[in-house]
Amino acid sequence: RKEVEQDPGPFNVPEGATVAFNCTYSNSASQSFFWYRQDCRKEPKLLMSVYSSGNEDGRFTAQLNRASQYISLLIRDSKLSDSATYLCVVTSTGANNLFFGTGTRLTVIP
Amino acid sequence: DAGVIQSPRHEVTEMGQEVTLRCKPISGHDYLFWYRQTMMRGLELLIYFNNNVPIDDSGMPEDRFSAKMPNASFSTLKIQPSEPRDSAVYFCASSKTSYGYTFGSGTRLTVV
């Protein structure tokens, strides 16, 4: 079983829509959680960390459900510039390497 | 800071040839990671170093792959001999902690 699993999509949504991505992780000892964004033919870049209490950064909201071992990312009022692949990432206690999901591709349509 | 610098950006080589990928981490970062990305498997960790010492190489696919970090500012990933199934984008990343990964722009390798 993979460490991190995501729905690959693609998600095609109109501008202004709200879209949500989920991912699940297999290791209950996982401690740190992140969402990364990767544009086509570019490197992944950190979008936001995910905290147990949930956190928000502008139009982006990340949540963690430890009991169910899933992480979510909500994007409100989608912009064309949000089109990218979103990668769910976890790391375990004492580990310094990140485990990446295969990513969910989002296309925002005018 | 110039960020993580990888070279070359693109590499096309024939099967059986040796390929060397290079990475210069961000100054002051003490962790360095090599990842491989394919459409089918996504991002896979190959190996990572802490203070120039290899810590976990369990992701290295086979003996054809080797990685070195002779000093804090340079690392190489070598494939010898290369095979078509090695075609992928290879990313190097560095960090001071697991929270601060910065990726290089990647090397797109094509083995024909």
Backbone of each chain as ProteinMPNN parsed JSONL, in Angstrom:
{"seq_chain_A": "RKEVEQDPGPFNVPEGATVAFNCTYSNSASQSFFWYRQDCRKEPKLLMSVYSSGNEDGRFTAQLNRASQYISLLIRDSKLSDSATYLCVVTSTGANNLFFGTGTRLTVIP", "coords_chain_A": {"N_chain_A": [[0.853, -1.187, 0.0], [0.513, 2.244, -0.766], [2.227, 5.004, 0.759], [0.962, 7.478, 0.679], [-2.08, 8.415, -0.743], [-3.85, 9.752, -3.468], [-6.6, 11.127, -5.29], [-6.166, 11.186, -8.666], [-7.449, 12.893, -10.388], [-8.364, 14.277, -13.603], [-9.435, 17.447, -12.23], [-11.675, 19.604, -13.492], [-12.671, 22.805, -13.368], [-14.855, 25.692, -13.324], [-13.883, 29.145, -13.399], [-13.965, 30.814, -10.279], [-15.252, 28.837, -8.929], [-15.563, 26.538, -6.137], [-13.336, 24.12, -5.003], [-12.374, 20.904, -3.826], [-9.824, 18.823, -2.549], [-8.867, 15.59, -1.512], [-6.717, 13.494, 0.451], [-5.331, 10.388, 1.518], [-3.427, 8.822, 4.102], [-1.176, 6.192, 5.045], [0.348, 5.586, 7.281], [-0.124, 5.678, 10.604], [1.489, 6.931, 12.382], [2.415, 9.181, 11.245], [3.509, 12.546, 11.253], [3.841, 15.155, 10.261], [2.375, 17.303, 7.848], [1.669, 18.369, 4.543], [0.775, 20.498, 1.789], [1.821, 20.623, -1.498], [2.465, 22.442, -4.474], [2.634, 21.893, -7.935], [3.588, 23.138, -10.934], [3.204, 22.695, -14.482], [5.903, 20.986, -15.831], [7.636, 22.037, -13.993], [9.31, 22.432, -10.773], [8.176, 20.983, -7.622], [6.552, 23.077, -5.228], [6.254, 24.381, -1.948], [3.039, 24.801, -0.76], [1.337, 25.008, 1.507], [1.501, 24.245, 5.024], [-0.119, 21.715, 7.011], [-2.147, 21.753, 9.755], [-3.291, 20.275, 12.83], [-5.466, 21.639, 13.837], [-6.498, 22.751, 11.663], [-5.996, 25.083, 9.02], [-5.781, 28.261, 7.372], [-5.115, 30.065, 4.41], [-5.584, 32.763, 2.87], [-7.443, 32.132, 0.059], [-7.22, 29.461, 0.404], [-7.739, 26.524, 2.267], [-6.654, 24.198, 4.598], [-7.069, 20.993, 6.011], [-6.831, 18.502, 8.575], [-7.532, 15.199, 9.411], [-6.942, 13.148, 11.788], [-7.984, 10.811, 12.881], [-9.258, 9.516, 10.791], [-7.23, 9.516, 9.056], [-6.826, 11.33, 6.905], [-6.264, 14.101, 4.698], [-7.182, 17.327, 3.675], [-7.675, 19.778, 1.076], [-8.998, 22.85, 0.389], [-10.051, 25.005, -2.095], [-11.164, 28.148, -2.606], [-13.155, 30.323, -4.716], [-11.867, 29.921, -7.306], [-9.053, 30.617, -9.378], [-7.679, 31.219, -12.647], [-4.965, 30.966, -12.491], [-4.636, 29.08, -10.546], [-4.489, 26.644, -11.689], [-2.851, 23.648, -11.748], [-0.85, 20.929, -10.488], [-1.617, 19.38, -7.463], [0.032, 18.294, -4.659], [-0.08, 15.991, -2.095], [1.527, 15.612, 0.99], [3.394, 13.794, 3.39], [5.173, 13.232, 6.455], [6.973, 11.144, 8.711], [7.331, 10.55, 12.259], [10.453, 11.442, 13.448], [11.547, 11.055, 11.005], [13.167, 12.401, 8.168], [12.53, 12.567, 5.592], [10.202, 13.26, 3.025], [7.051, 11.942, 2.056], [5.419, 11.717, -0.931], [2.225, 12.136, -2.439], [0.783, 11.088, -5.587], [-0.35, 13.22, -6.769], [-2.928, 15.594, -7.623], [-4.526, 16.743, -10.386], [-5.486, 19.956, -11.327], [-7.524, 21.943, -13.341], [-8.49, 25.132, -14.077], [-11.113, 26.651, -15.649], [-11.816, 29.236, -17.99]], "CA_chain_A": [[0.0, 0.0, 0.0], [1.299, 3.455, -0.847], [2.203, 5.851, 1.953], [0.012, 8.566, 0.471], [-2.886, 8.182, -1.936], [-4.677, 10.864, -3.893], [-7.356, 11.014, -6.53], [-5.345, 11.908, -9.649], [-8.233, 13.822, -11.175], [-8.267, 15.723, -13.395], [-10.558, 18.255, -11.844], [-11.848, 20.764, -14.374], [-13.69, 23.623, -12.724], [-14.921, 27.054, -13.866], [-13.385, 30.226, -12.54], [-14.883, 31.196, -9.218], [-15.792, 27.651, -8.242], [-14.859, 25.985, -4.983], [-12.923, 22.744, -5.283], [-11.74, 20.268, -2.67], [-9.04, 17.611, -2.779], [-8.563, 14.801, -0.326], [-5.743, 12.424, 0.309], [-5.235, 9.525, 2.682], [-2.083, 8.33, 4.38], [-1.284, 4.854, 5.62], [1.096, 5.461, 8.525], [-0.79, 6.437, 11.661], [2.504, 7.675, 13.137], [2.806, 10.373, 10.489], [3.458, 13.702, 12.137], [3.795, 16.449, 9.576], [1.565, 17.198, 6.642], [1.836, 19.556, 3.698], [0.342, 20.516, 0.399], [2.74, 21.239, -2.438], [1.903, 22.73, -5.788], [3.605, 21.7, -9.014], [3.159, 23.585, -12.257], [3.659, 21.822, -15.566], [7.332, 21.017, -16.161], [8.354, 22.785, -12.969], [9.523, 21.692, -9.546], [7.158, 21.19, -6.579], [6.8, 24.176, -4.276], [5.395, 24.303, -0.773], [1.86, 25.659, -0.759], [1.028, 25.281, 2.905], [1.528, 23.152, 5.982], [-1.444, 21.337, 7.487], [-2.116, 21.589, 11.205], [-4.435, 19.518, 13.359], [-6.597, 22.53, 14.07], [-6.901, 23.334, 10.381], [-5.412, 26.39, 8.788], [-6.273, 28.956, 6.198], [-4.203, 31.057, 3.831], [-6.336, 33.381, 1.792], [-8.511, 31.306, -0.499], [-6.86, 28.056, 0.614], [-7.943, 25.992, 3.612], [-6.181, 22.821, 4.745], [-7.547, 20.339, 7.235], [-6.278, 17.188, 8.881], [-8.356, 14.323, 10.227], [-6.037, 12.067, 12.205], [-8.728, 9.566, 13.144], [-9.518, 8.876, 9.51], [-5.977, 9.578, 8.305], [-6.902, 12.014, 5.633], [-5.925, 15.517, 4.64], [-7.945, 17.964, 2.608], [-7.337, 21.129, 0.637], [-10.152, 23.519, -0.209], [-9.713, 26.248, -2.801], [-12.378, 28.943, -2.889], [-13.036, 31.356, -5.751], [-10.747, 29.456, -8.143], [-8.495, 31.497, -10.402], [-6.986, 30.511, -13.723], [-3.592, 30.715, -12.035], [-4.611, 27.935, -9.628], [-4.303, 25.421, -12.484], [-1.578, 23.026, -11.386], [-1.017, 19.65, -9.789], [-1.483, 19.57, -6.027], [0.639, 17.099, -4.086], [-0.252, 15.766, -0.668], [2.84, 15.172, 1.462], [3.448, 13.491, 4.816], [6.427, 12.724, 6.976], [6.752, 10.409, 9.949], [8.123, 10.954, 13.419], [11.877, 11.124, 13.382], [12.008, 10.927, 9.619], [13.414, 13.684, 7.533], [12.145, 12.522, 4.199], [8.786, 13.454, 2.763], [6.388, 11.014, 1.144], [4.525, 12.477, -1.795], [1.197, 11.512, -3.25], [1.046, 11.243, -7.017], [-0.849, 14.521, -7.181], [-4.249, 15.8, -8.216], [-4.405, 17.801, -11.392], [-6.599, 20.915, -11.38], [-7.568, 22.925, -14.429], [-9.548, 26.126, -13.915], [-11.524, 27.018, -17.005], [-12.403, 30.599, -18.022]], "C_chain_A": [[0.889, 1.238, 0.0], [1.17, 4.257, 0.444], [1.103, 6.907, 1.858], [-0.764, 8.295, -0.81], [-3.79, 9.384, -2.2], [-5.467, 10.484, -5.124], [-6.593, 11.815, -7.584], [-6.105, 12.956, -10.441], [-8.266, 13.378, -12.629], [-9.574, 16.334, -12.916], [-10.579, 19.458, -12.789], [-12.985, 21.598, -13.822], [-13.712, 25.006, -13.352], [-14.326, 28.041, -12.877], [-14.437, 30.57, -11.491], [-15.448, 30.027, -8.434], [-14.964, 27.337, -7.005], [-14.549, 24.526, -5.28], [-12.183, 22.191, -4.072], [-11.019, 19.003, -3.099], [-8.847, 16.9, -1.444], [-7.392, 13.881, -0.606], [-5.725, 11.633, 1.607], [-3.803, 9.07, 2.856], [-2.177, 7.051, 5.199], [-0.626, 4.729, 6.991], [0.47, 6.335, 9.611], [0.189, 7.247, 12.499], [2.962, 8.927, 12.405], [2.57, 11.616, 11.323], [3.279, 15.037, 11.432], [3.142, 16.274, 8.22], [1.639, 18.504, 5.864], [1.054, 19.38, 2.41], [1.404, 21.251, -0.4], [1.985, 21.461, -3.745], [3.004, 22.518, -6.818], [2.983, 22.146, -10.333], [3.801, 22.695, -13.318], [5.138, 22.056, -15.865], [8.145, 21.889, -15.202], [8.548, 21.91, -11.731], [8.372, 21.912, -8.566], [7.566, 22.34, -5.66], [5.798, 24.08, -3.148], [4.256, 25.3, -0.882], [1.5, 26.031, 0.669], [1.216, 24.029, 3.743], [0.098, 22.891, 6.443], [-1.352, 21.053, 8.971], [-3.396, 20.91, 11.677], [-5.676, 20.381, 13.522], [-7.147, 23.104, 12.764], [-6.28, 24.7, 10.223], [-5.812, 26.931, 7.433], [-5.215, 29.944, 5.729], [-4.92, 31.658, 2.638], [-7.468, 32.492, 1.328], [-8.314, 29.813, -0.23], [-7.072, 27.661, 2.074], [-7.497, 24.538, 3.626], [-6.696, 22.255, 6.056], [-6.951, 18.941, 7.338], [-7.265, 16.429, 9.756], [-7.504, 13.116, 10.6], [-6.761, 10.746, 12.391], [-8.951, 8.789, 11.853], [-8.294, 8.878, 8.6], [-6.19, 10.177, 6.928], [-6.669, 13.508, 5.817], [-6.73, 16.111, 3.498], [-7.393, 19.346, 2.294], [-8.559, 21.696, -0.067], [-9.675, 24.809, -0.858], [-11.026, 26.948, -3.131], [-12.087, 29.935, -3.998], [-11.843, 31.064, -6.674], [-10.357, 30.49, -9.195], [-7.823, 30.65, -11.484], [-5.581, 30.108, -13.278], [-3.497, 29.574, -11.016], [-4.409, 26.621, -10.376], [-2.909, 24.874, -12.247], [-1.894, 21.63, -10.871], [-0.73, 19.876, -8.316], [-1.068, 18.243, -5.394], [0.433, 17.08, -2.587], [1.028, 15.124, -0.137], [2.787, 14.904, 2.961], [4.866, 13.08, 5.198], [6.152, 12.114, 8.336], [7.654, 10.918, 11.059], [9.565, 10.511, 13.256], [12.406, 10.998, 11.98], [12.212, 12.317, 9.045], [13.079, 13.673, 6.058], [10.633, 12.595, 4.073], [8.271, 12.372, 1.818], [5.323, 11.782, 0.373], [3.442, 11.593, -2.381], [1.513, 11.756, -4.718], [0.453, 12.526, -7.58], [-2.241, 14.491, -7.784], [-4.153, 16.982, -9.151], [-5.677, 18.648, -11.426], [-6.44, 21.806, -12.593], [-8.756, 23.835, -14.175], [-9.838, 26.712, -15.285], [-12.158, 28.413, -17.001], [-13.924, 30.538, -18.19]], "O_chain_A": [[1.907, 1.273, 0.692], [0.15, 4.2, 1.131], [0.408, 7.188, 2.834], [-0.173, 7.982, -1.844], [-4.402, 9.947, -1.291], [-5.054, 9.625, -5.904], [-6.393, 13.017, -7.406], [-5.501, 13.809, -11.091], [-8.199, 12.175, -12.879], [-10.66, 15.81, -13.162], [-9.617, 20.223, -12.866], [-14.134, 21.157, -13.807], [-12.69, 25.459, -13.867], [-14.278, 27.79, -11.673], [-15.634, 30.613, -11.775], [-16.059, 30.218, -7.382], [-13.834, 27.799, -6.847], [-15.411, 23.787, -5.756], [-11.461, 22.913, -3.384], [-11.526, 18.217, -3.899], [-8.687, 17.528, -0.397], [-7.113, 13.535, -1.754], [-6.066, 12.156, 2.668], [-3.055, 8.945, 1.887], [-3.131, 6.849, 5.95], [-1.0, 3.861, 7.779], [0.526, 7.563, 9.549], [-0.216, 8.144, 13.239], [3.816, 9.658, 12.908], [1.558, 11.729, 12.015], [2.634, 15.942, 11.959], [3.317, 15.262, 7.541], [1.668, 19.592, 6.44], [0.721, 18.267, 2.003], [1.832, 22.347, -0.039], [1.017, 20.772, -4.064], [4.153, 22.908, -6.609], [1.979, 21.593, -10.781], [4.809, 22.034, -13.071], [5.563, 23.183, -16.118], [9.202, 22.408, -15.558], [8.023, 20.8, -11.649], [7.664, 22.915, -8.662], [8.742, 22.545, -5.361], [4.634, 23.741, -3.363], [4.479, 26.496, -1.073], [1.372, 27.208, 1.005], [1.106, 22.906, 3.25], [-0.782, 23.737, 6.285], [-0.566, 20.208, 9.399], [-4.433, 20.964, 11.017], [-6.8, 19.906, 13.362], [-8.131, 23.844, 12.76], [-6.063, 25.401, 11.212], [-6.131, 26.197, 6.498], [-4.52, 30.571, 6.528], [-4.866, 31.122, 1.531], [-8.351, 32.138, 2.109], [-9.158, 28.997, -0.601], [-6.647, 28.363, 2.992], [-7.905, 23.744, 2.778], [-6.75, 22.946, 7.074], [-6.62, 18.3, 6.341], [-7.774, 16.971, 10.737], [-7.365, 12.177, 9.816], [-6.215, 9.684, 12.092], [-8.846, 7.563, 11.824], [-8.32, 8.31, 7.508], [-5.786, 9.605, 5.916], [-6.845, 14.081, 6.892], [-6.934, 15.464, 2.471], [-6.743, 19.988, 3.119], [-9.086, 21.094, -1.003], [-8.975, 25.607, -0.233], [-11.878, 26.411, -3.839], [-10.945, 30.342, -4.207], [-10.928, 31.878, -6.794], [-11.203, 31.14, -9.809], [-7.449, 29.501, -11.245], [-5.079, 29.046, -13.644], [-2.396, 29.15, -10.665], [-4.18, 25.587, -9.748], [-1.911, 25.545, -12.51], [-3.05, 21.21, -10.826], [0.275, 20.489, -7.958], [-1.725, 17.217, -5.57], [0.742, 18.05, -1.896], [1.554, 14.193, -0.748], [2.207, 15.684, 3.717], [5.648, 12.637, 4.357], [5.218, 12.514, 9.031], [8.624, 11.634, 10.809], [9.848, 9.349, 12.963], [13.612, 10.848, 11.788], [11.518, 13.27, 9.397], [13.314, 14.654, 5.352], [9.891, 12.065, 4.9], [8.972, 11.945, 0.9], [4.443, 12.413, 0.958], [3.694, 10.453, -2.771], [2.403, 12.539, -5.049], [0.715, 12.885, -8.728], [-2.667, 13.497, -8.372], [-3.752, 18.078, -8.759], [-6.787, 18.13, -11.538], [-5.367, 22.355, -12.846], [-9.892, 23.373, -14.071], [-8.947, 27.198, -15.982], [-12.947, 28.734, -16.112], [-14.582, 31.577, -18.237]]}, "seq_chain_B": "DAGVIQSPRHEVTEMGQEVTLRCKPISGHDYLFWYRQTMMRGLELLIYFNNNVPIDDSGMPEDRFSAKMPNASFSTLKIQPSEPRDSAVYFCASSKTSYGYTFGSGTRLTVV", "coords_chain_B": {"N_chain_B": [[19.917, 34.354, -2.557], [20.649, 31.644, -4.692], [19.095, 29.427, -4.794], [18.363, 25.87, -5.125], [20.514, 24.313, -7.283], [20.524, 22.563, -10.249], [22.106, 20.472, -12.644], [22.63, 18.702, -15.751], [19.877, 20.576, -17.321], [18.44, 19.184, -19.172], [18.887, 15.93, -20.476], [19.818, 13.735, -22.909], [20.469, 10.491, -23.715], [22.115, 7.521, -24.87], [21.082, 4.164, -24.431], [22.906, 2.26, -22.105], [24.941, 4.031, -21.727], [26.825, 6.075, -19.416], [25.41, 8.238, -17.022], [25.523, 11.329, -15.403], [24.185, 13.257, -12.905], [23.922, 16.472, -11.439], [24.024, 18.436, -8.424], [23.662, 21.384, -6.552], [23.207, 22.303, -3.371], [21.237, 24.592, -1.297], [23.105, 26.997, 0.419], [24.08, 26.287, 3.71], [22.037, 24.552, 4.223], [21.51, 21.336, 5.592], [20.498, 18.935, 4.81], [20.091, 16.83, 2.015], [18.33, 15.715, -0.783], [17.494, 13.273, -3.211], [15.145, 12.851, -5.692], [12.972, 11.035, -7.901], [10.773, 11.492, -10.608], [8.005, 10.213, -12.247], [5.302, 9.743, -14.575], [3.778, 7.534, -13.961], [4.517, 6.681, -11.369], [4.827, 8.882, -9.797], [6.441, 11.112, -7.452], [9.364, 9.798, -6.195], [11.408, 9.01, -3.488], [14.841, 8.67, -3.727], [17.355, 8.704, -2.399], [18.767, 10.129, 0.594], [20.824, 12.581, 2.197], [22.481, 13.586, 5.192], [24.325, 16.12, 6.496], [26.288, 15.494, 4.589], [26.45, 12.754, 4.705], [25.233, 9.647, 3.627], [21.977, 8.707, 4.49], [19.623, 7.233, 4.07], [19.224, 5.013, 1.629], [17.41, 3.367, 0.542], [15.605, 3.694, -1.458], [16.929, 3.685, -3.824], [16.952, 2.308, -6.969], [18.484, 0.117, -8.014], [21.71, -1.486, -8.345], [22.82, -0.055, -10.371], [22.509, 2.558, -9.901], [24.032, 5.247, -8.207], [25.002, 7.498, -5.6], [26.662, 10.414, -4.47], [28.077, 12.634, -2.041], [30.384, 14.663, -1.803], [31.046, 17.011, -0.489], [29.604, 19.772, 1.371], [28.415, 21.345, -0.525], [27.84, 20.097, -2.89], [26.522, 17.457, -4.858], [26.208, 14.312, -6.515], [24.367, 12.222, -8.734], [24.565, 9.159, -10.161], [24.105, 7.102, -12.98], [24.778, 4.022, -14.221], [25.063, 1.182, -16.121], [22.912, 3.214, -18.169], [19.357, 2.806, -18.734], [16.41, 2.586, -20.812], [14.13, 2.637, -19.12], [14.896, 4.258, -17.1], [14.301, 6.775, -17.76], [13.062, 9.851, -16.796], [12.117, 12.618, -14.635], [14.52, 13.991, -12.628], [14.819, 15.179, -9.436], [16.531, 17.291, -7.21], [16.611, 18.202, -3.81], [16.911, 20.417, -1.013], [17.23, 21.013, 2.536], [16.936, 22.503, 5.839], [15.456, 21.49, 7.852], [12.783, 19.065, 8.039], [10.755, 20.627, 7.275], [11.356, 22.513, 5.492], [11.773, 22.067, 2.679], [13.375, 22.752, -0.386], [13.176, 22.583, -3.783], [15.222, 21.834, -6.619], [15.276, 22.762, -10.123], [15.166, 20.482, -11.565], [16.27, 17.64, -13.549], [15.663, 16.575, -16.705], [15.674, 13.469, -17.894], [16.253, 11.473, -20.677], [16.484, 8.33, -21.947], [17.473, 6.622, -24.689]], "CA_chain_B": [[20.315, 32.956, -2.677], [20.282, 31.158, -6.015], [18.263, 28.238, -4.695], [19.018, 24.601, -5.429], [20.903, 24.354, -8.689], [20.752, 21.247, -10.836], [22.565, 20.437, -14.031], [22.043, 19.59, -16.762], [18.413, 20.675, -17.282], [17.96, 18.107, -20.034], [19.933, 14.998, -20.872], [19.384, 12.636, -23.765], [21.613, 9.603, -23.835], [21.799, 6.195, -25.402], [21.104, 3.049, -23.491], [24.221, 1.722, -21.839], [25.866, 5.096, -21.39], [26.82, 6.578, -18.048], [24.784, 9.55, -16.861], [25.802, 11.961, -14.115], [23.363, 14.423, -12.597], [24.616, 17.263, -10.431], [23.165, 19.269, -7.586], [24.27, 22.267, -5.557], [22.126, 22.679, -2.445], [21.276, 25.932, -0.732], [24.135, 27.122, 1.437], [23.567, 26.206, 5.073], [21.126, 23.404, 4.359], [22.3, 20.155, 5.924], [19.873, 17.745, 4.227], [19.97, 16.839, 0.562], [17.469, 14.608, -1.217], [17.321, 12.995, -4.636], [13.857, 12.266, -6.033], [12.699, 10.754, -9.303], [9.352, 11.652, -10.871], [7.448, 9.693, -13.492], [3.837, 9.85, -14.613], [3.161, 6.347, -13.357], [4.866, 6.456, -9.966], [4.922, 10.137, -9.06], [7.74, 11.447, -6.871], [9.91, 8.734, -5.361], [12.688, 9.326, -2.864], [15.899, 7.719, -4.063], [18.363, 8.696, -1.347], [19.009, 11.441, 1.179], [22.05, 12.793, 2.956], [22.505, 14.554, 6.266], [25.727, 16.507, 6.702], [27.082, 14.816, 3.559], [26.465, 11.31, 4.946], [23.984, 9.01, 3.173], [21.19, 8.211, 5.614], [18.659, 6.237, 3.616], [19.322, 4.801, 0.173], [16.526, 2.237, 0.234], [14.843, 3.98, -2.669], [17.763, 3.537, -5.029], [16.329, 1.143, -7.607], [19.39, -1.026, -8.177], [23.135, -1.143, -8.252], [23.223, 0.849, -11.45], [22.39, 3.918, -9.378], [24.88, 5.575, -7.064], [24.982, 8.925, -5.277], [27.741, 10.857, -3.584], [28.055, 14.032, -1.601], [31.758, 14.834, -1.314], [31.102, 18.159, 0.42], [28.286, 20.339, 1.677], [27.872, 22.166, -1.607], [27.8, 19.384, -4.161], [26.149, 16.045, -4.853], [25.991, 13.714, -7.832], [23.619, 10.975, -8.894], [25.132, 8.536, -11.352], [23.442, 5.901, -13.474], [25.711, 3.325, -15.094], [24.675, 1.752, -17.394], [21.537, 3.716, -18.211], [18.373, 2.027, -19.474], [15.241, 3.416, -21.162], [13.199, 2.784, -18.004], [15.409, 5.292, -16.198], [13.816, 8.073, -18.247], [12.245, 10.481, -15.758], [12.678, 13.878, -14.155], [15.229, 13.783, -11.373], [14.865, 16.403, -8.649], [17.32, 17.404, -6.0], [16.028, 19.144, -2.874], [17.689, 20.559, 0.21], [16.492, 21.615, 3.642], [17.551, 22.47, 7.167], [14.59, 20.58, 8.589], [11.841, 18.46, 7.098], [9.709, 21.577, 6.95], [11.804, 23.558, 4.574], [12.308, 21.563, 1.421], [13.41, 23.55, -1.61], [13.559, 21.736, -4.908], [15.832, 22.378, -7.819], [14.403, 22.758, -11.3], [15.085, 19.123, -12.095], [16.946, 17.211, -14.782], [14.8, 15.686, -17.49], [16.529, 12.458, -18.51], [15.671, 10.579, -21.667], [17.419, 7.292, -22.381], [16.911, 6.04, -25.922]], "C_chain_B": [[19.803, 32.413, -4.01], [19.358, 29.954, -5.953], [19.07, 26.989, -4.965], [19.293, 24.572, -6.933], [21.209, 22.948, -9.189], [21.274, 21.4, -12.265], [22.792, 18.995, -14.466], [20.523, 19.692, -16.602], [17.79, 19.545, -18.088], [19.146, 17.229, -20.406], [19.293, 13.92, -21.721], [20.599, 11.764, -24.003], [21.166, 8.262, -24.394], [21.89, 5.153, -24.307], [22.526, 2.51, -23.345], [25.247, 2.769, -21.454], [25.76, 5.469, -19.92], [26.227, 7.982, -18.034], [25.124, 10.081, -15.477], [24.978, 13.225, -13.97], [23.999, 15.149, -11.414], [23.661, 18.167, -9.674], [24.011, 20.101, -6.635], [23.16, 22.722, -4.632], [22.255, 24.135, -2.001], [22.301, 25.966, 0.395], [23.514, 27.113, 2.827], [22.559, 25.094, 5.293], [21.949, 22.148, 4.609], [21.656, 18.846, 5.469], [19.815, 17.916, 2.714], [19.262, 15.561, 0.13], [17.529, 14.493, -2.738], [15.989, 12.275, -4.826], [13.811, 11.996, -7.53], [11.195, 10.872, -9.506], [8.994, 11.1, -12.234], [5.931, 9.828, -13.429], [3.203, 8.705, -13.827], [3.352, 6.294, -11.843], [4.955, 7.739, -9.141], [6.332, 10.382, -8.567], [8.187, 10.329, -5.939], [11.249, 9.185, -4.79], [13.703, 8.255, -3.215], [16.883, 7.573, -2.906], [18.373, 10.073, -0.695], [20.23, 11.429, 2.077], [21.773, 13.776, 4.093], [23.972, 14.862, 6.566], [26.677, 15.672, 5.845], [27.112, 13.292, 3.722], [25.159, 10.696, 4.44], [23.259, 8.366, 4.346], [20.263, 7.078, 5.19], [18.752, 6.127, 2.106], [18.398, 3.671, -0.273], [15.698, 2.462, -1.029], [15.643, 3.869, -3.949], [17.361, 2.235, -5.719], [17.254, -0.074, -7.736], [20.829, -0.531, -8.213], [23.606, -0.21, -9.367], [23.204, 2.309, -10.994], [23.35, 4.103, -8.205], [24.837, 7.082, -6.842], [26.104, 9.223, -4.303], [27.504, 12.297, -3.176], [29.422, 14.31, -0.985], [31.937, 16.028, -0.386], [29.709, 18.782, 0.532], [27.659, 21.092, 0.515], [27.728, 21.424, -2.926], [27.397, 17.933, -3.968], [25.97, 15.58, -6.292], [25.138, 12.463, -7.705], [24.067, 10.377, -10.217], [24.332, 7.279, -11.7], [24.384, 5.263, -14.495], [25.478, 1.821, -15.022], [23.225, 2.22, -17.374], [20.651, 2.812, -19.066], [17.169, 2.92, -19.784], [14.281, 3.622, -19.999], [13.68, 3.769, -16.952], [14.926, 6.681, -16.615], [12.812, 8.639, -17.252], [12.78, 11.892, -15.541], [13.282, 13.612, -12.784], [15.352, 15.131, -10.662], [15.828, 16.227, -7.481], [16.616, 18.432, -5.116], [16.945, 19.258, -1.669], [16.83, 21.215, 1.28], [17.369, 21.669, 4.884], [16.75, 21.567, 8.081], [13.626, 19.99, 7.586], [10.75, 19.424, 6.701], [10.091, 22.503, 5.807], [12.422, 23.066, 3.298], [12.288, 22.634, 0.343], [13.921, 22.655, -2.724], [14.334, 22.529, -5.945], [14.867, 22.241, -8.985], [14.321, 21.399, -11.983], [15.948, 18.902, -13.331], [16.024, 16.238, -15.488], [15.693, 14.732, -18.274], [15.732, 11.598, -19.47], [16.75, 9.607, -22.109], [16.79, 6.575, -23.573], [17.657, 4.759, -26.325]], "O_chain_B": [[18.67, 32.686, -4.409], [18.879, 29.505, -6.995], [20.299, 27.029, -5.028], [18.391, 24.784, -7.743], [22.043, 22.24, -8.626], [20.92, 22.336, -12.982], [23.116, 18.148, -13.634], [19.946, 18.949, -15.808], [16.738, 19.016, -17.725], [20.256, 17.714, -20.62], [18.338, 13.268, -21.298], [21.641, 12.248, -24.444], [19.981, 7.927, -24.383], [22.688, 5.269, -23.377], [23.246, 2.33, -24.327], [26.305, 2.439, -20.917], [24.747, 5.217, -19.267], [26.503, 8.801, -18.911], [25.022, 9.354, -14.489], [25.055, 14.139, -14.791], [24.545, 14.521, -10.506], [22.637, 18.605, -10.198], [24.943, 19.603, -6.002], [22.262, 23.451, -5.055], [23.244, 24.809, -2.29], [22.35, 25.059, 1.227], [22.55, 27.832, 3.095], [22.263, 24.738, 6.434], [22.954, 21.909, 3.939], [22.2, 17.769, 5.713], [19.53, 19.0, 2.204], [19.562, 14.47, 0.616], [17.604, 15.494, -3.449], [15.731, 11.238, -4.215], [14.508, 12.634, -8.318], [10.42, 10.406, -8.671], [9.593, 11.464, -13.246], [5.356, 10.005, -12.355], [2.214, 8.895, -13.119], [2.439, 5.902, -11.117], [5.138, 7.686, -7.924], [7.302, 9.926, -9.172], [7.472, 9.962, -5.008], [12.113, 9.679, -5.516], [13.451, 7.066, -3.022], [17.204, 6.461, -2.486], [18.035, 11.069, -1.333], [20.609, 10.401, 2.637], [20.941, 14.675, 3.969], [24.757, 13.96, 6.856], [27.719, 15.21, 6.309], [27.758, 12.612, 2.925], [24.081, 11.178, 4.79], [23.84, 7.585, 5.1], [20.144, 6.074, 5.893], [18.391, 7.06, 1.388], [18.589, 3.09, -1.341], [15.155, 1.515, -1.597], [15.085, 3.953, -5.043], [17.425, 1.169, -5.106], [16.793, -1.204, -7.571], [21.111, 0.664, -8.126], [24.695, 0.357, -9.282], [23.806, 3.178, -11.625], [23.467, 3.242, -7.332], [24.656, 7.849, -7.788], [26.449, 8.414, -3.441], [26.83, 13.065, -3.863], [29.589, 14.201, 0.23], [32.873, 16.06, 0.413], [28.767, 18.358, -0.137], [26.48, 21.442, 0.573], [27.518, 22.045, -3.968], [27.858, 17.261, -3.045], [25.621, 16.366, -7.172], [25.187, 11.749, -6.704], [23.959, 11.014, -11.265], [23.942, 6.506, -10.825], [24.741, 5.879, -15.499], [25.674, 1.228, -13.961], [22.405, 1.673, -16.637], [21.119, 2.146, -19.99], [16.938, 3.907, -19.087], [13.669, 4.686, -19.897], [12.948, 4.081, -16.013], [15.129, 7.653, -15.888], [11.829, 7.982, -16.908], [13.754, 12.309, -16.167], [12.624, 13.072, -11.896], [15.907, 16.088, -11.201], [15.916, 15.166, -6.864], [16.083, 19.421, -5.618], [17.67, 18.32, -1.339], [15.838, 21.881, 0.981], [18.391, 20.989, 4.98], [17.306, 20.945, 8.987], [13.639, 20.364, 6.413], [9.899, 19.088, 5.878], [9.244, 23.187, 5.234], [13.461, 23.565, 2.865], [11.294, 23.341, 0.181], [14.982, 22.043, -2.605], [14.129, 23.73, -6.122], [13.782, 21.675, -8.85], [13.499, 21.194, -12.876], [16.302, 19.837, -14.049], [15.651, 15.204, -14.935], [16.385, 15.142, -19.206], [14.678, 11.064, -19.125], [17.806, 10.017, -22.59], [15.709, 5.996, -23.467], [17.32, 4.14, -27.334]]}, "name": "protein", "num_of_chains": 2, "seq": "RKEVEQDPGPFNVPEGATVAFNCTYSNSASQSFFWYRQDCRKEPKLLMSVYSSGNEDGRFTAQLNRASQYISLLIRDSKLSDSATYLCVVTSTGANNLFFGTGTRLTVIPDAGVIQSPRHEVTEMGQEVTLRCKPISGHDYLFWYRQTMMRGLELLIYFNNNVPIDDSGMPEDRFSAKMPNASFSTLKIQPSEPRDSAVYFCASSKTSYGYTFGSGTRLTVV"}
